[in-house]
Amino acid sequence: MYLHNTLPNHDHPLDPRDAQTLGIAGANNVARLLTLRKNSAPTPLVALPGLAKGLNLGALHLKDEGHRLGLGSFKALGGAYALMRLVQDRAERQLGRSIPIDAILSDEVRNIARSMTFACATDGNHGRSVAQGARLMGAKAVIFVHAGVSQSRIDAIAGFGAQITRVAGNYDDSVAEASSVAEEQGWTVLSDTSWPGYEDIPGLVMQGYTAIVREALAELPMPPTHVFLQAGVGGFAAAVAGHLAVLLGKGRPHITVVEPARAACVLASAKQNQPVKVDETEPTVMAMLECYEPSLVAFRVLERVADGFMTVDEDDAVSVMRRLADPIAGDPAVVAGESGGVGLAGAITVLNDPELAARIGLGADARLLVINTEGATDPALYTSLIGRTPEAVLQAERIA
């Protein structure tokens, strides 16, 4: 299913609040704070000329967030960044003076962080980022995980010293539980989704993701003409699309938002011109995208700067994982988790429909950018789907 954006706000400027969040000044703060963290080098931008030729594209590049900050996911940029900025804000209020970003890790600031507890819900990767940020700052983290989060992902979060609270139900149930308990306990909710009256902190999380855009544009020989972005609650897609719109203006690429057919809350919202919650059906293999209600802020951005909304099926997600693990000769292998390659899966689905591809200009002159949002963050699941371990995929690449 592909839905062209005909919403009243399509191609309108970003809401001033979102333009500020996703603007250049915010991205500069992200870049400065990144230098304070370990493993902060830009993630690889991989050219896939063999696949581009096979798909009849002018160029295809993949930004591989499986290497991000030692956490294997783009989410490493958001939760930890927001947590550090929130500690900075608390320190400035308590000390009565400005705290520069390069002093966030000072003993003075970290002493204040020790009195703070952050709570969030997660499908796995956001909670890991928040937990890592809490350990870095000396704060406490309580992470709410729903029934669909694998034990491997839970263990990875707990490895950073976070307290784990299990919640029956799905991701949306864990969001509600985290908010309720945090209010009772006086903790700070650090969610990557937003709702009425709660927008600033999810905005900071989205701001963290702007680093992906800045790094990609710095390496691309030319800006992309098309970008396919996967969505759960929509924060990642909105951050990337919104920052591209700020930087490139009228020259921004055609943006398509891609979701699992079993959890397509952004597409359903686009159909109704307002954020809506969709019914839960079967679980999707695209676990990091299994969300049933979009972020309010994310939808406000996407209704303006997304040009299309679409879904992909379960087999599409697994197929692209295998395609990246067994690349065309000359292309490097890429380890993509079950949600990581969904943007590329969406592009391939469109290319299988020549009329649709022609309508959005996805052809021989197109320069496509996709983002592998996660590596094998659940190695056992990756192995079961691909038939090889992540290490074996990379070892084969080194031998080749």
C-alpha positions in Angstrom: 0.0 0.0 0.0 1.3 3.5 -0.9 -0.5 6.7 0.1 0.6 9.9 -1.6 0.5 12.8 0.8 -2.5 15.0 0.0 -2.8 16.5 3.5 -3.6 20.2 3.8 -0.2 20.9 5.5 1.9 19.0 2.9 4.9 21.1 1.7 4.1 23.8 4.2 7.0 25.1 6.5 7.6 23.3 9.7 5.7 24.4 12.8 8.0 27.0 14.4 8.5 24.7 17.5 9.7 21.9 15.3 11.8 24.2 13.1 13.6 25.2 16.2 14.0 21.6 17.5 15.2 20.3 14.2 17.2 23.3 13.2 20.9 24.0 12.8 21.5 25.3 16.3 20.1 22.1 17.8 22.1 19.9 15.5 25.3 21.8 16.5 24.5 21.0 20.2 24.2 17.3 19.2 27.5 17.4 17.4 29.3 19.0 20.4 27.9 16.6 22.9 28.8 13.6 20.7 32.4 14.4 21.1 32.2 13.7 24.8 31.0 10.1 24.3 33.0 7.0 23.6 32.8 5.4 20.1 31.5 8.7 18.8 32.9 8.5 15.2 30.4 8.9 12.4 28.8 5.7 11.3 29.7 4.3 7.9 28.0 5.6 4.7 28.1 2.6 2.4 27.8 2.8 -1.4 25.9 -0.1 -3.0 26.6 0.3 -6.7 25.8 -3.3 -7.5 22.4 -3.2 -5.9 21.8 0.2 -7.5 22.5 -1.2 -10.9 20.3 -4.2 -10.3 17.4 -1.9 -9.2 18.1 0.6 -12.1 18.9 3.4 -9.8 21.4 6.2 -10.4 23.0 5.7 -6.9 22.2 3.9 -3.7 23.8 4.7 -0.3 23.1 3.2 3.1 23.9 4.9 6.4 24.8 2.0 8.8 23.6 2.9 12.3 24.5 -0.7 13.4 27.8 0.9 14.4 26.4 3.8 16.5 28.1 4.5 19.8 28.6 0.8 20.7 24.9 0.2 21.0 24.1 -1.0 17.5 21.2 1.4 16.8 20.4 4.9 15.8 18.5 5.2 19.1 21.9 5.6 20.8 21.8 9.2 19.6 18.4 10.1 21.1 17.8 8.8 24.6 21.2 9.4 26.0 21.5 12.9 24.4 18.1 13.9 25.9 19.1 12.6 29.3 22.3 14.6 29.3 20.6 17.8 28.2 17.9 17.3 31.0 20.7 16.9 33.5 22.3 20.1 32.1 19.0 21.9 32.6 18.6 20.7 36.2 22.2 21.7 37.0 21.7 25.2 35.5 18.6 25.7 37.7 20.2 24.5 40.8 23.5 26.3 40.4 22.0 29.5 39.0 24.3 29.7 36.0 24.9 28.5 32.5 26.5 25.1 32.1 28.3 24.7 28.7 28.0 21.4 26.9 31.6 20.6 27.3 31.1 20.7 31.1 28.2 18.3 31.3 30.4 15.4 32.4 32.0 17.5 35.2 31.8 16.2 38.8 29.7 19.1 39.7 27.0 18.3 37.2 27.2 14.5 37.7 26.7 15.1 41.5 23.3 16.6 40.6 22.5 13.8 38.2 22.8 11.3 41.0 19.6 12.7 42.5 17.7 12.1 39.2 15.7 9.0 38.1 14.7 8.6 34.4 11.9 6.3 33.3 11.0 5.2 29.8 9.2 2.5 27.9 11.1 0.6 25.1 11.0 -2.0 22.4 14.7 -2.4 23.3 16.9 0.2 21.7 15.6 3.4 23.2 15.8 1.9 26.7 19.4 0.8 26.1 20.3 4.4 25.1 18.6 5.9 28.2 20.4 3.3 30.4 23.7 4.1 28.8 23.2 7.8 29.3 22.1 7.3 32.9 25.3 5.3 33.7 27.5 7.9 32.0 25.9 10.7 34.1 25.5 8.8 37.3 21.7 9.0 37.3 19.2 6.2 37.8 17.2 4.6 35.0 14.0 2.5 35.3 13.1 0.9 32.0 9.6 -0.5 31.3 9.6 -3.5 28.9 6.5 -5.1 27.4 5.8 -8.7 26.7 7.3 -8.6 23.2 10.8 -7.5 24.2 13.2 -10.3 23.9 15.4 -11.5 26.8 18.5 -10.6 24.8 17.4 -7.0 24.5 16.4 -6.9 28.2 19.8 -8.2 29.2 21.5 -5.6 27.1 19.6 -2.8 28.9 20.2 -4.3 32.4 23.9 -4.5 31.5 24.1 -0.7 31.9 22.7 -1.0 35.5 19.1 0.0 34.7 16.2 -1.3 36.8 13.9 -3.4 34.6 10.1 -3.3 35.1 8.1 -5.8 33.0 4.7 -4.8 31.7 1.9 -7.0 30.3 0.7 -6.0 26.9 2.4 -4.1 24.0 4.6 -1.0 23.6 1.7 1.4 24.1 0.8 -0.3 27.4 4.4 0.1 28.6 4.4 3.8 27.7 1.3 4.4 29.8 2.7 2.4 32.7 6.0 4.2 32.6 4.2 7.6 32.7 1.9 6.6 35.5 4.6 5.1 37.8 7.0 8.0 37.1 4.4 10.5 38.1 3.7 8.7 41.4 7.5 8.4 42.1 8.5 11.9 41.0 10.8 10.6 38.3 11.4 12.2 34.9 9.7 10.4 31.9 12.1 10.2 29.0 9.9 9.0 26.2 10.7 8.9 22.5 7.0 9.4 21.7 4.9 12.5 22.5 1.3 13.2 23.5 -0.7 16.4 24.3 1.2 18.3 27.0 4.4 16.2 26.6 6.5 17.4 23.7 9.7 19.0 24.8 11.6 15.8 25.9 10.6 13.7 22.8 11.7 16.7 20.8 15.2 16.5 22.4 15.3 12.8 21.6 14.5 13.6 17.9 17.1 16.4 18.0 19.7 13.8 18.7 18.9 12.0 15.5 19.8 15.0 13.4 23.5 13.8 13.6 22.6 11.1 11.0 21.6 13.7 8.5 24.6 15.9 9.1 27.0 13.0 8.7 25.4 11.6 5.6 25.3 14.9 3.7 29.0 15.5 4.6 29.9 12.3 2.8 27.5 12.0 -0.1 28.8 13.2 -3.4 25.4 14.8 -4.1 22.3 15.2 -1.9 19.8 12.4 -2.3 16.7 12.7 -4.4 14.8 10.1 -2.5 14.9 8.9 1.1 12.9 6.0 2.5 12.5 6.1 6.3 11.1 3.5 8.6 8.6 4.5 11.3 7.4 3.1 14.6 5.9 6.2 16.4 7.6 8.3 13.7 10.2 10.2 15.7 13.2 8.9 13.6 11.5 9.6 10.3 10.3 13.0 11.4 13.8 14.0 12.7 15.6 13.0 9.5 12.9 14.4 7.1 12.5 17.6 9.1 16.3 18.3 9.3 16.7 17.6 5.6 13.9 20.1 5.0 15.6 22.7 7.1 19.0 22.2 5.4 17.9 21.7 1.8 14.7 23.7 1.6 12.9 23.4 -1.7 15.7 21.0 -2.8 14.8 18.5 -0.2 14.5 14.8 -1.3 11.2 13.0 -1.9 10.5 11.3 1.5 8.6 8.1 1.9 7.7 6.8 5.4 7.6 2.9 5.6 5.8 0.9 8.3 5.0 -2.7 9.0 1.6 -3.6 7.6 0.7 -5.0 11.0 1.4 -1.7 12.8 0.9 1.2 10.4 -0.2 4.0 12.7 1.4 6.8 10.8 -0.2 5.8 7.5 -3.6 5.4 9.2 -3.1 8.9 10.7 -2.3 10.3 7.3 -5.5 8.8 6.0 -7.5 10.6 8.7 -5.5 13.8 8.8 -4.9 13.4 12.6 -3.0 11.1 14.9 -5.0 7.9 15.4 -4.4 4.7 17.3 -4.7 1.5 15.3 -5.8 -1.9 16.6 -3.2 -4.5 17.6 -3.3 -7.6 15.5 -0.5 -10.1 15.1 3.0 -9.2 16.3 5.4 -8.1 13.6 9.0 -9.4 13.1 9.9 -5.7 12.8 9.8 -5.4 16.5 11.4 -2.0 16.8 8.5 -0.6 14.7 5.7 -2.3 16.4 3.8 0.8 17.6 0.1 1.5 17.3 -0.1 5.2 17.9 2.1 7.9 16.4 4.0 10.6 18.3 2.1 13.9 18.2 5.3 15.9 17.3 6.4 13.4 14.7 3.1 13.4 12.9 3.1 17.2 12.9 6.4 17.2 11.1 5.6 14.3 8.7 2.3 15.7 7.6 4.4 18.6 6.2 7.6 17.0 4.9 6.7 13.4 4.1 5.6 12.9 0.5 4.3 9.4 0.8 3.3 6.7 3.3 3.5 3.0 2.7 3.6 -0.5 4.3 5.7 -3.6 3.8 5.0 -7.2 4.7 6.8 -9.5 7.1 8.6 -11.3 4.3 9.9 -8.0 2.8 11.7 -7.2 6.0 13.4 -10.6 6.2 14.2 -10.6 2.5 16.1 -7.4 2.7 18.1 -8.6 5.7 19.2 -11.5 3.6 19.9 -9.4 0.6 22.2 -7.1 2.6 23.9 -10.1 4.2 24.6 -11.7 0.8 25.3 -8.7 -1.4 25.9 -8.4 -5.1 29.5 -8.8 -6.0 31.4 -5.6 -5.3 29.0 -4.4 -2.6 29.9 -4.8 1.0 27.8 -7.0 3.4 25.7 -5.2 5.9 24.3 -6.7 9.1 20.8 -5.3 9.4 18.4 -6.2 12.2 14.8 -7.1 11.5 13.8 -3.4 11.6 17.0 -2.0 10.2 16.5 -2.6 6.5 12.8 -1.6 6.3 13.5 1.6 4.4 15.3 -0.3 1.7 12.5 -2.9 1.7 10.0 -0.1 1.0 12.1 1.3 -1.9 12.4 -2.2 -3.5 8.6 -2.7 -3.1 8.0 0.6 -4.9 10.5 -0.4 -7.7 8.5 -3.6 -8.2 5.6 -1.3 -9.3 7.0 0.6 -12.4 4.0 2.9 -12.6 4.3 3.9 -8.9 8.1 4.3 -9.2 7.8 6.5 -12.2 5.2 8.7 -10.4 7.6 9.5 -7.6 10.6 9.7 -9.9 12.4 6.7 -8.5 14.4 5.5 -11.5 17.7 5.7 -13.3 18.4 9.3 -12.3 17.5 8.8 -8.7 20.0 9.0 -5.8 18.5 6.9 -3.0 19.5 7.1 0.6 18.3 4.5 3.1 19.3 4.1 6.8 20.0 0.8 8.4 18.6 1.8 11.8 19.9 -1.2 13.7 22.4 -4.0 13.5 21.8 -7.4 15.1 20.6 -6.1 18.4 19.1 -9.5 19.0 21.9 -11.8 17.7 19.9 -15.1 18.3 16.9 -13.8 16.3 19.2 -12.5 13.6 20.8 -15.9 13.3 17.5 -17.7 13.2 16.3 -15.5 10.4 19.4 -15.3 8.3 20.9 -18.8 9.0 24.2 -17.3 10.0 25.5 -15.4 12.9 26.3 -11.7 12.5 30.0 -12.5 13.0 29.8 -15.1 10.2 28.3 -12.5 7.8 31.1 -10.1 8.5 33.8 -12.8 8.4 32.6 -13.8 4.9 32.8 -10.1 3.9 36.4 -9.9 5.2 37.4 -13.1 3.3 35.8 -11.8 0.1 
